Amino acid sequence: MSRVIRKKINVAFLALQVVALVLFIIYPVNATSLDSSNYRVVDYDLNFGGARSTSTEYTMTGDIELFITAVSSTLEEEGGGGEEPGGGGEPTIPPDTTPPVISGVSAINITITGATIIWSTNEASDSLTDYGVTIAYGLSVSSSTLVTSHSLNLINLLPQTTYHFRVKSKDASSNEAVSADYTFTTLTEPDTTPPIISNIRVENITGTSATVLWDTNESSTSRVDYGETISYGKTITSSTLVKSHQMQLSNLTPDTLYHFRVASTDSSNNTALSSDRTFRTLDTIPPVISNIQVINVTDNSATITWVTNEATTSRIFYRRQGTTTYSILVDDNLLVSHNNTLNNLIANVVYEFYIVAQDASGNTAQSTVRTFRTLPDTVPPANIQNFTATPDDSLNVLTWRNPTNPDYAGVYIVALTETYPRNIREGRIVYVGPGVSFTDTELINGTTYYYSGFAYDTSLNYASGAITKGTPFSLEEEIPVEEEEEIPEVEIPSINLGAVSFFVAQRTIQIYSDSNDTIETLVGTTLSVSVDQLNVPAEVELITLRLSNSNYLLKLRNDGTAYDADILLPGIPGTYQGEITFVFANGQQIVLFGVSIKEKGMIFETTNQGVAPLAGVNVTLYELQNNSWIIWPGSNYFQSNPMVTLSDGSYGFLVPNGTYYLKMSKDGYRDNITARFNVTKNYVNQSLELLIKPKKLEDVVTPGAPLTENVIAVTRNIAEKTDYTRKIVQEEIIQFAQNPAVEKANSGLAAPTLVSVAVINAATAIPFLNLWTYLQYLLTQPLLFFKRRKRKGWGIVYNAFTKLPIDLAIIRLIETKTKRILRTIVTDRQGRYVLFSPKGIFKMTSTKSGFKFPSVYLKGKKEDEAFIDLYYGEQFNVKQVGQAITYNFPMDPVDEKVSVRKFILKRAFKGLQFGLSLSGIVLTTVSFIISPNVKIGLFLILHIALFALFLRLARPAKFKKWGIVRDAETGKPIRNAIVRLFEPEYNKLLGTQITDGKGRYAFLVGRNIYYLTFEKAGYKNLKTKNVDTRTKARSGIITEKVKMEKDKNLGSKNKRKTKK
């Protein structure tokens, strides 16, 4: 091709380049839009107003003046070299060393497991992203496509995780740009789990409001649907997101059952809904009392009935009209129909009352005050007592003591000058009223005035009358001496005590005199005396009764069938002489009788200070009727049952003879139920003990108190519970032993037979008598407290020779007259006992295997070293009920000669028995481990109990100090030496022992003089000097250390025997 044509072509291409450049400046494009395989830039000018420069960048933009020389590579290849315009050779192209510029880096389209990373570069370059959960990255994604707008997708990411990333771009010239570190966090997985609702509860319930509470495992809203049915109907909400929810319901209806459910919605709009629950609002509406009626009114009782509109307890407050103090009848049963009887009312009296009803919610209602009048009764009160007339100048001063009948109203006193008025209509009225004294004035000196005082009750029943007389005198005159009226000796009818009847409990129970013409009853009792008209001769004019310096008239009944008098017995126990005088026109006859007044029973507890009476104890008496036990109907006999003890712990029942038992109860104490017993004297007055219940373990531990204090408190509590259990067992055994059937069977057994019987236990070899007496001791002996004084609060049974106490000795109290055993008790380990006696004349015996009573050794002595008040079986008189008997019993040991061989075999056999007992526990324990069941467990407990008894009763005591027998030459202990203890005055053998493998022995002794002998084959017999233990330093134990010499003549003796 010619040079001109080539030049034209070049100009044409240049023109095209200029057009393209202009377009490029206006609309920048990637240099790759030009076909670089055909064209290349060989020269350009960038006119920035300065020097000319060169560049290899493909993208060109900006306000510049550009001059480009474009050459077709194809043409050059076709036409060979060429020259630039204007001549010269082809220019050199500079290299590209500038990396791309990265901008606009960000993470978009972030999801749970993915994200898109975008950025831009100023030139076409590839794309690469490093990413990971740390700055170390570890993962990458890339694209080799050269672009200026970069976008890479990251996949398989972890939810809710922060990722680090950076981007890289490398241009066509391999210039690489790296961005800084960036982060983004993937989204959380969508929450589709509703909250978990728990611990739903309703608190602070009142009559009109309640608080509903619940918990959720995540923060959520609160909603309560509630209403009187399962449809609810009411809703209360809170949009606050909380985990502990509390919603207050208000404007509720009292005593209404409400249904409710709770709901909670979390931030992801997941809702949890509980099941239906219920609660009841409190009953704040008081009950309504209606239809109050008083029915079945008698002279001493009335029944009050009413109804309430809901179940309530009841309280009846009642009092005699005109008084100030209310009595209260309590009924804690929740009832709608109420029926309560008021007892022990006074006859013919107006009572006022009101009712208080309380429902289960504590709402109370009170009725208005109502009244009723009891019916009149027909039983007169007891007579006044100690009715006396003290004369003075023209007057008599009358004094008396009023009876204690609840319905007593006053006394009506009348007087005559000839004889005693027999009723209120005879004679002059002297005084009427409730007083206790009156002065009868304007009397004639020297005239005898006969007074009769008739006690009357609210029903105007009059007592038979108490009588007295007085003769006024002038102060200037001598006091007249009444001359006894001579009674002519004429024959009068014969009357004996058989004509007289005695009653108690308002004449509902008749009591009978014994062979000594004596009746028995309780202190404070009203005694009714009646003489049947058929037993009284027609000519009797007057019948009087005298008892305890008081005189009474016997009044003829309105129907004429009998003469009666009611008198209040003295308030002091004892035997009183009474006389009934039958007055005839021509004489009188006196019938004598006795009244033995007994103390009431006492309910008590035992404390460290001794016996203390218990007030407020409910004592209930049960009676056996038709082979069934019923609560004895005390109201039929004008008594309360149950009866509540007073401050002195006293109680007493007057009952028909029969079979009964008692139950005592008081808060904080264990109920005491006696064995059945027979009543033969028409009264019940047993004195009984109640056991206070130990506190619970949690009640004795004080939070925040020092550990030592709580440990001491717990230890004491455990000790109290142990003693409490022991007393319970003791109580049950005593009640069993005191059962009449048991006593009857026991009375037929002779004491020597019981003592001589011994059954050897195969496992423990415990003599039956020791076992029995030990159990008697455990279950009948009260706790004895040791005090260092000569005269102690207990008696001691001891060995007269060794002065040592004798445990498990049986002490019996025997009534001298009847030979009946009244009390039996067993000594403890220190030989101690204490016995409380009734009144009377008694003697005592002491029984113990291996000992004799009474002591011959000390006979006639009243004191023995540390012991005083020695007892030898003589009778003694007890003048006060409950007096403690604390004599000291010396007993002589019975001689028992046992050969050495037998003694050694006996000791070996004891050792074998000990091994068998111990092995029984081991084998039973192994058996229990192999087959743990109740049966084998009980066997194990039985083995342990028997082993404990073996240690207590069959094993000798262990000593802390020992005497030692040694060889005089070698100093080595001598084994199996026979050591005997003697009392020198009678040379009485007191004990025998065999030294053990260490040559040891010991004897427990008391204060006395003793000596020891020692025997051992091959050694000379040895006898010690007297050992005096009466000093404090030597008392208690003998532990002489001795040395025995070998018998050197023993060999020659044996030779002489051989020769013979």
NORTA-V315489 format. One record per backbone hydrogen bond with DSSP energy under -0.5 kcal/mol. CO is the residue of the C=O (numbers start at 0). NH is the residue of the N-H. E is the energy in kcal/mol with one decimal. If there is no record, write none. Layout:
co	nh	e
CO	NH	E
CO	NH	E
This chain:
co	nh	e
1	5	-2.1
2	6	-1.9
3	7	-2.2
4	8	-2.4
5	9	-2.3
6	10	-2.2
7	11	-2.6
8	12	-2.6
9	13	-2.3
10	14	-2.5
11	15	-2.2
12	16	-2.4
13	17	-2.5
14	18	-2.3
15	19	-2.7
16	20	-3.0
17	21	-2.5
18	22	-2.5
19	23	-2.4
20	24	-2.7
21	25	-2.4
22	26	-3.6
29	32	-2.6
30	33	-1.8
33	35	-1.6
34	37	-1.9
34	38	-1.7
37	72	-2.7
37	73	-0.7
39	41	-0.5
39	70	-1.1
42	68	-2.4
44	46	-0.7
44	66	-0.9
45	47	-1.2
46	64	-0.5
57	59	-0.5
61	63	-1.7
63	65	-0.6
64	46	-1.8
65	67	-0.5
66	44	-0.9
67	69	-0.7
68	41	-1.9
68	42	-0.8
70	39	-0.9
70	72	-0.6
71	75	-2.5
72	76	-2.8
73	77	-2.7
74	78	-4.2
75	79	-1.5
83	86	-2.6
87	83	-1.1
94	96	-0.6
96	98	-0.5
99	101	-0.6
100	121	-0.9
102	119	-3.4
105	107	-0.5
105	117	-2.7
107	115	-3.4
110	186	-1.9
112	156	-3.4
113	110	-3.3
114	153	-3.7
115	107	-3.7
115	117	-0.5
116	151	-2.5
117	105	-2.2
118	149	-3.3
119	102	-2.7
123	171	-0.5
124	146	-3.6
126	142	-3.4
127	167	-2.9
128	140	-2.1
129	165	-2.0
130	138	-2.2
131	163	-3.8
133	136	-1.7
135	137	-0.6
138	130	-3.3
140	128	-3.1
142	126	-3.4
144	146	-0.8
146	124	-2.0
147	120	-2.7
147	149	-0.6
149	118	-1.5
151	116	-3.1
153	114	-1.9
157	160	-0.7
160	162	-0.5
160	185	-2.6
162	183	-1.9
163	131	-2.0
164	181	-3.2
165	129	-2.2
166	178	-2.7
167	127	-1.4
168	176	-3.0
169	125	-2.5
170	173	-2.0
173	175	-0.6
174	99	-0.6
174	170	-2.4
176	168	-2.2
181	164	-3.0
183	162	-3.7
186	159	-1.9
189	191	-0.7
191	193	-0.5
194	196	-0.6
195	216	-0.9
197	214	-3.0
200	212	-3.0
202	210	-2.8
205	281	-1.8
207	251	-2.8
208	205	-3.0
209	211	-0.5
209	248	-3.3
210	202	-2.9
211	246	-2.7
212	200	-2.7
213	244	-3.0
214	197	-2.7
219	241	-2.6
221	237	-2.7
222	262	-2.5
223	235	-2.1
224	260	-2.1
225	233	-1.9
226	258	-3.4
228	231	-1.7
230	232	-0.6
233	225	-2.8
235	223	-2.7
237	221	-2.8
239	241	-0.8
241	219	-2.0
242	215	-2.3
242	244	-0.7
244	213	-1.6
246	211	-2.9
246	248	-0.6
248	209	-2.0
252	255	-0.6
255	257	-0.6
255	280	-2.2
257	278	-1.8
258	226	-2.1
259	276	-3.0
260	224	-2.5
261	273	-2.9
262	222	-1.3
263	271	-2.9
264	220	-2.4
265	268	-1.8
269	265	-2.5
271	263	-2.0
276	259	-2.6
278	257	-3.5
281	254	-1.7
281	283	-1.0
283	285	-0.6
286	288	-0.5
287	308	-1.1
289	306	-2.5
292	294	-0.5
292	304	-2.8
294	302	-2.8
297	374	-1.8
299	344	-2.9
300	297	-3.1
301	341	-3.4
302	294	-3.5
303	339	-2.4
304	292	-2.8
305	337	-3.0
306	289	-2.5
310	359	-0.6
311	334	-2.5
312	357	-1.3
313	330	-2.5
314	316	-0.6
314	355	-2.6
315	317	-0.6
315	328	-2.3
316	353	-1.9
317	326	-3.4
318	351	-2.4
319	322	-2.3
326	317	-2.5
327	329	-0.6
328	315	-2.4
330	313	-2.9
332	334	-0.9
334	311	-2.6
335	307	-2.1
335	337	-0.6
337	305	-1.5
339	303	-3.2
340	342	-0.5
341	301	-1.7
345	348	-0.7
348	373	-2.3
349	320	-2.8
350	371	-2.2
351	318	-2.0
352	369	-3.3
353	316	-2.5
354	366	-2.7
355	314	-1.7
356	364	-2.3
357	312	-3.0
358	361	-1.9
362	358	-2.3
364	356	-2.7
369	352	-2.8
371	350	-3.6
374	347	-1.2
377	379	-0.6
384	400	-2.8
385	387	-0.6
387	398	-2.0
388	390	-0.7
389	396	-3.0
391	393	-0.6
391	394	-1.3
391	472	-1.2
393	442	-2.4
394	391	-2.7
395	397	-0.7
395	439	-3.0
396	389	-2.7
397	437	-2.6
398	387	-2.3
400	384	-3.3
404	407	-1.9
406	457	-1.7
409	455	-3.0
410	412	-0.6
410	432	-1.7
411	413	-0.5
411	453	-3.1
412	429	-3.4
412	430	-1.5
413	451	-2.5
414	427	-2.9
415	449	-3.7
422	425	-1.3
427	414	-2.0
430	412	-3.5
432	410	-2.9
435	399	-2.1
437	397	-3.5
437	439	-0.6
438	440	-0.7
439	395	-2.1
442	444	-0.6
443	446	-1.8
446	471	-0.8
448	450	-0.6
448	469	-1.8
449	415	-2.3
450	467	-1.9
451	413	-2.4
451	453	-0.6
452	454	-0.7
452	465	-2.7
453	411	-2.4
454	462	-3.3
455	408	-2.8
455	409	-1.8
456	459	-2.1
460	380	-0.5
460	456	-1.4
464	552	-5.5
465	452	-3.4
467	450	-3.2
469	448	-2.6
469	471	-0.5
471	445	-3.8
473	476	-1.0
479	481	-0.6
485	487	-0.7
487	489	-1.4
495	498	-2.0
496	499	-1.9
498	531	-0.9
500	529	-2.8
501	510	-2.1
502	527	-3.0
503	507	-1.0
503	508	-1.9
504	507	-1.1
508	503	-2.6
510	501	-0.7
513	516	-1.9
516	593	-2.5
517	513	-2.2
518	595	-3.5
520	597	-2.8
521	524	-1.3
524	526	-0.7
524	568	-2.6
525	527	-0.5
526	528	-0.5
526	566	-2.9
527	502	-2.7
528	564	-1.8
529	500	-3.4
530	562	-2.6
531	534	-1.7
532	535	-1.4
536	539	-1.7
538	584	-0.6
541	582	-3.6
542	553	-2.8
543	580	-2.8
544	551	-2.8
545	578	-2.2
546	549	-1.1
549	546	-2.3
550	466	-1.8
551	544	-2.9
552	554	-0.6
554	563	-2.7
556	559	-1.5
560	532	-3.0
561	556	-2.9
562	530	-2.5
563	554	-2.9
564	528	-3.4
564	566	-0.5
565	382	-4.1
566	526	-3.1
566	568	-0.6
569	523	-1.0
573	575	-0.5
573	596	-3.5
575	594	-2.7
576	547	-0.7
577	592	-2.4
578	545	-2.8
578	580	-0.5
579	581	-0.5
579	590	-2.9
580	543	-2.4
580	582	-0.7
581	583	-0.5
581	588	-2.2
582	540	-3.5
582	541	-1.5
583	586	-1.2
586	583	-4.0
588	581	-3.2
589	591	-0.5
590	579	-2.7
592	577	-3.3
593	518	-2.7
594	575	-2.9
594	596	-0.7
595	520	-1.9
595	597	-0.6
596	573	-1.6
597	522	-2.3
600	650	-1.7
601	603	-0.5
601	687	-1.8
602	613	-2.8
603	689	-2.5
604	606	-0.6
604	611	-2.9
606	609	-1.5
609	606	-3.4
611	604	-2.6
612	614	-0.5
616	618	-0.7
616	644	-2.0
617	619	-0.6
617	664	-1.7
618	641	-0.5
618	642	-2.9
619	662	-2.3
620	631	-2.3
621	660	-1.7
622	624	-0.7
622	629	-2.5
624	627	-1.4
627	624	-3.2
629	622	-3.1
631	633	-2.0
632	635	-1.2
633	636	-1.9
633	638	-2.1
634	637	-1.3
642	618	-3.5
644	615	-2.1
645	648	-2.3
648	602	-2.5
649	645	-1.0
650	600	-1.6
652	654	-0.6
652	683	-2.3
657	678	-3.3
658	623	-2.4
659	676	-3.0
660	621	-2.9
661	673	-2.3
662	619	-2.9
663	671	-2.1
664	617	-2.5
665	668	-2.2
667	692	-2.5
669	690	-0.5
670	672	-0.5
671	663	-2.7
671	673	-0.5
675	739	-0.8
676	659	-2.9
677	679	-0.5
678	657	-0.9
681	654	-0.9
683	652	-1.7
685	687	-0.5
687	603	-2.4
689	691	-0.5
690	669	-3.2
695	698	-1.1
695	699	-0.8
696	699	-1.0
696	700	-0.7
699	701	-0.6
700	702	-0.7
701	704	-2.1
705	709	-1.9
706	710	-2.6
707	711	-2.4
708	712	-2.2
709	713	-2.7
710	714	-2.5
711	715	-2.5
712	716	-2.2
713	717	-2.6
714	718	-2.3
715	719	-2.7
716	720	-2.4
717	721	-2.3
718	722	-2.5
719	723	-2.5
720	724	-2.5
721	725	-2.3
722	726	-2.5
723	727	-2.1
724	728	-2.3
725	729	-2.8
726	730	-3.0
727	731	-2.5
728	732	-2.5
729	733	-2.6
730	734	-2.5
731	735	-2.2
732	736	-3.0
733	737	-2.4
735	738	-1.1
738	742	-3.0
739	743	-2.5
740	744	-2.0
741	745	-2.8
742	746	-2.3
743	747	-0.7
744	747	-0.7
745	748	-1.8
747	749	-0.5
749	753	-1.9
750	754	-2.3
751	755	-2.4
752	756	-1.2
757	759	-0.5
760	764	-2.4
764	766	-0.6
765	760	-0.8
766	770	-2.4
767	771	-3.2
768	772	-3.0
769	773	-2.3
770	774	-2.3
771	775	-2.4
772	776	-2.6
773	777	-2.7
774	778	-2.0
775	779	-1.4
776	779	-0.5
776	780	-2.1
786	788	-1.7
789	791	-0.9
794	832	-2.0
795	797	-0.5
795	888	-2.3
796	805	-3.1
797	890	-2.3
798	802	-2.5
801	1005	-3.9
803	798	-3.3
804	806	-0.6
805	808	-0.6
808	810	-0.6
808	826	-2.1
809	846	-2.1
810	824	-2.6
811	813	-0.5
811	844	-1.7
812	821	-3.0
812	822	-1.3
813	842	-2.1
814	818	-2.1
819	814	-2.7
819	821	-0.6
822	812	-2.5
824	810	-3.3
826	807	-1.4
827	830	-2.3
830	796	-2.5
831	827	-1.6
832	794	-2.5
834	836	-0.5
834	884	-3.6
836	881	-2.3
836	882	-0.9
839	877	-3.5
840	815	-2.0
841	875	-2.9
842	813	-3.0
844	811	-2.1
846	809	-2.9
847	850	-2.1
849	893	-2.7
851	891	-1.8
855	858	-0.7
857	860	-2.5
861	868	-0.5
861	869	-1.3
863	866	-2.6
866	863	-3.4
868	887	-2.2
870	889	-0.5
875	841	-2.8
875	877	-0.5
876	878	-0.6
877	839	-2.6
879	882	-1.5
882	836	-2.6
883	885	-0.6
884	834	-1.2
887	870	-2.4
887	889	-0.7
888	797	-2.5
889	854	-0.6
890	799	-2.5
891	851	-3.0
895	897	-0.7
898	902	-2.5
899	903	-2.6
900	904	-2.4
901	905	-2.3
902	906	-2.1
903	907	-2.4
904	908	-2.6
905	909	-2.1
906	910	-2.0
907	911	-2.2
908	912	-2.6
909	913	-2.4
910	914	-2.2
911	915	-2.5
912	916	-2.5
913	917	-2.5
914	918	-2.7
915	919	-2.0
916	920	-1.2
917	921	-1.9
918	922	-3.0
919	923	-2.1
920	924	-2.3
921	925	-2.3
922	926	-2.3
923	927	-2.3
924	928	-2.2
925	929	-2.2
926	930	-2.8
930	932	-0.9
932	936	-2.2
933	937	-2.6
934	938	-1.9
935	939	-2.4
936	940	-2.3
937	941	-2.4
938	942	-2.5
939	943	-2.5
940	944	-2.5
941	945	-2.6
942	946	-2.5
943	947	-2.3
944	948	-2.1
945	949	-2.3
946	950	-2.4
947	951	-1.9
948	952	-3.2
949	953	-2.5
949	954	-1.2
962	1000	-1.9
963	965	-0.5
963	1041	-1.9
964	973	-2.8
965	1043	-2.8
966	970	-2.2
971	966	-2.8
972	974	-0.6
973	976	-0.6
976	978	-0.6
976	994	-2.1
977	1014	-2.3
978	992	-2.9
979	1012	-1.9
980	989	-3.6
980	990	-1.3
981	983	-0.5
981	1010	-1.8
982	986	-1.0
982	987	-1.5
987	982	-2.1
987	989	-0.5
990	980	-2.8
992	978	-3.3
994	975	-1.7
995	998	-2.3
998	964	-2.3
999	995	-1.4
1000	962	-3.6
1002	1037	-2.8
1005	1007	-0.8
1007	1028	-2.8
1008	983	-0.5
1009	1026	-4.3
1010	981	-2.8
1011	1023	-2.6
1012	979	-2.4
1013	1021	-2.2
1014	977	-3.3
1015	1018	-2.4
1017	1046	-2.2
1021	1013	-2.9
1025	1027	-0.6
1026	1009	-2.1
1026	1028	-0.7
1030	1033	-0.7
1030	1034	-1.1
1035	1004	-1.5
1036	1038	-0.6
1037	1002	-1.5
1039	1041	-0.6
1041	965	-2.3
1043	967	-2.4
1044	1019	-2.9
1045	1047	-1.1
1046	1049	-1.2
1048	1052	-2.0
1049	1053	-1.8
1050	1054	-1.8
1051	1055	-2.3
1052	1056	-1.9
1053	1057	-1.7
1054	1058	-2.3
1055	1059	-2.0
